[in-house]
Amino acid sequence: MTEDQLHYPLLIDHAMRGVVREVLKRVQSTGLPGEHHFYISFLTGFPGVKMSEQLKSRYPKEITIVMQHQYWDFKVEEQGFTVTLSFGGVPEKLTIPYAALTAFADPSIKFGLQFQHSDVLEDVEDTTLELPQDLTKAAEEGAAEIISLDSFRKK
């Protein structure tokens, strides 16, 4: 079998992160329509994630936030977004790079994405995609489960 030198899994993962960015841009402009709401999971220790030390100590590896009725100061940018949410009645401002995401779901329509995650994604920017030479192995180790290319690969 030919080695994947084009790194399709990373390209698909990158495109899926772009879908999340576009959805969040729409919500920033018009608000959440109808019953739509989001569960967004991300790695709390990922470079560029900003959150209080207290919250990070409670969730040292990963956290899932819910964006539904109560969120404030929501700002979407090219590399990530910021939002203020309430945790136990305490407002917390979060800054989340898209590269830190591990999952995104809109349960109102049963839509979900799971992202590959490896150290190589730290270097991926939304405007330019630089692919390391040893990416095939990293992509196989973190293959997405909801949308995955594995089912299309010849074994």
Phi, psi and omega per residue, in radians:
M1 nan 2.479 3.140
T2 -1.280 2.437 3.090
E3 -1.260 2.448 3.132
D4 -1.334 1.599 3.136
Q5 -1.515 -0.130 3.099
L6 -1.621 -0.227 3.046
H7 1.067 0.908 -3.124
Y8 -0.961 -0.755 -3.133
P9 -1.009 -0.698 3.123
L10 -1.208 -0.669 3.117
L11 -1.104 -0.732 3.107
I12 -1.134 -0.758 3.122
D13 -1.044 -0.763 3.122
H14 -1.073 -0.758 3.123
A15 -1.124 -0.675 3.134
M16 -1.151 -0.637 3.069
R17 -1.122 -0.593 3.065
G18 -1.138 -0.595 3.065
V19 -1.080 -0.784 3.123
V20 -1.063 -0.783 3.131
R21 -1.023 -0.781 -3.124
E22 -1.146 -0.707 3.099
V23 -1.080 -0.807 -3.128
L24 -1.139 -0.617 3.070
K25 -1.065 -0.748 3.130
R26 -1.103 -0.740 3.136
V27 -1.157 -0.643 3.091
Q28 -1.062 -0.680 -3.106
S29 -1.338 -0.738 -2.968
T30 -2.096 -0.120 -3.056
G31 1.487 3.009 3.127
L32 -1.327 2.114 -3.135
P33 -1.430 2.539 3.036
G34 0.920 -2.293 -3.110
E35 -1.643 0.111 -3.122
H36 -1.039 2.424 2.997
H37 -2.743 2.813 -2.999
F38 -2.183 2.467 2.871
Y39 -1.872 2.131 -3.103
I40 -2.162 2.068 3.120
S41 -1.845 2.477 3.130
F42 -2.673 2.784 3.109
L43 -1.407 2.107 -3.054
T44 -1.271 -0.410 -3.141
G45 -1.639 0.075 -3.099
F46 -1.180 2.468 3.113
P47 -0.967 2.299 3.131
G48 1.682 -0.274 3.066
V49 -1.261 2.284 3.100
K50 -2.161 2.215 3.096
M51 -2.790 2.860 -3.122
S52 -1.122 2.645 3.106
E53 -1.091 -0.609 3.126
Q54 -1.092 -0.799 3.133
L55 -1.191 -0.693 3.130
K56 -1.139 -0.595 3.113
S57 -1.215 -0.526 3.075
R58 -1.297 -0.517 -3.115
Y59 -2.288 1.296 -3.003
P60 -1.232 -0.345 -3.096
K61 -1.981 -0.920 -3.034
E62 -2.598 2.633 3.097
I63 -2.457 2.615 3.000
T64 -2.021 2.150 3.107
I65 -1.840 2.756 3.109
V66 -2.074 2.199 3.025
M67 -1.914 1.906 -3.119
Q68 -2.477 -1.550 -3.041
H69 -1.637 -0.670 -3.013
Q70 -2.118 1.773 3.000
Y71 -2.615 2.625 -3.049
W72 -2.386 2.907 3.041
D73 0.863 0.763 -3.089
F74 -1.419 2.118 -3.123
K75 -2.402 2.171 -3.116
V76 -1.820 2.273 3.100
E77 -2.194 3.098 -3.089
E78 -1.151 -0.635 -3.068
Q79 -1.721 -0.227 -3.102
G80 3.117 -2.926 -3.136
F81 -2.521 2.810 3.047
T82 -2.156 2.576 3.118
V83 -2.735 2.569 3.022
T84 -1.877 2.225 3.128
L85 -2.200 2.818 3.099
S86 -1.733 2.227 3.067
F87 -2.070 1.848 -3.110
G88 1.067 0.617 3.134
G89 1.470 -0.028 -3.134
V90 -1.849 2.124 3.121
P91 -1.237 2.377 3.141
E92 -2.294 2.176 3.074
K93 -1.537 2.247 -3.128
L94 -2.062 2.419 2.972
T95 -2.053 2.158 -2.991
I96 -2.273 1.956 3.014
P97 -1.241 2.533 3.117
Y98 -1.045 -0.552 -3.133
A99 -1.144 -0.317 3.123
A100 -1.454 -0.218 -3.070
L101 -1.155 2.436 3.016
T102 -1.965 -0.419 3.121
A103 -2.798 2.670 3.074
F104 -2.492 2.292 3.138
A105 -2.489 2.521 2.976
D106 -2.113 1.588 -3.040
P107 -1.146 -0.291 3.140
S108 -1.134 -0.432 3.103
I109 -2.178 0.245 3.127
K110 0.975 0.821 3.117
F111 -1.934 2.359 3.108
G112 -2.674 2.616 3.060
L113 -2.277 2.436 2.971
Q114 -2.112 2.431 -3.037
F115 -1.860 2.583 2.973
Q116 -1.130 2.646 3.035
H117 -2.534 2.156 3.069
S118 -2.676 2.931 -3.111
D119 -1.056 -0.425 -3.104
V120 -1.153 -0.415 -3.113
L121 -1.215 -0.332 3.087
E122 -1.045 -0.553 -3.073
D123 -1.562 -0.073 -3.084
V124 -1.527 2.168 3.062
E125 -1.832 2.693 -3.119
D126 -1.242 -0.352 -3.102
T127 -1.633 -0.500 3.085
T128 -2.365 2.482 -3.089
L129 -2.021 1.818 3.103
E130 -1.780 2.166 -3.038
L131 -1.859 2.097 3.062
P132 -1.158 2.681 -3.105
Q133 -1.123 -0.588 -3.057
D134 -1.655 0.596 -3.029
L135 -1.355 -0.521 -3.061
T136 -0.992 -0.796 3.137
K137 -1.095 -0.788 -3.130
A138 -1.104 -0.685 3.139
A139 -1.140 -0.672 3.135
E140 -1.184 -0.571 -3.122
E141 -1.246 -0.454 -3.082
G142 -2.105 0.624 -3.044
A143 -1.040 2.455 3.129
A144 -1.181 2.645 -3.111
E145 -1.810 -0.580 -3.098
I146 -1.431 -0.818 3.024
I147 -2.090 2.009 -3.020
S148 -2.433 2.496 3.071
L149 -1.484 -0.219 -3.059
D150 -0.980 -0.630 -3.093
S151 -1.201 -0.274 -3.131
F152 -1.705 -0.198 -3.113
R153 -1.339 2.500 3.020
K154 -1.391 2.412 -3.093
K155 -1.904 nan nan
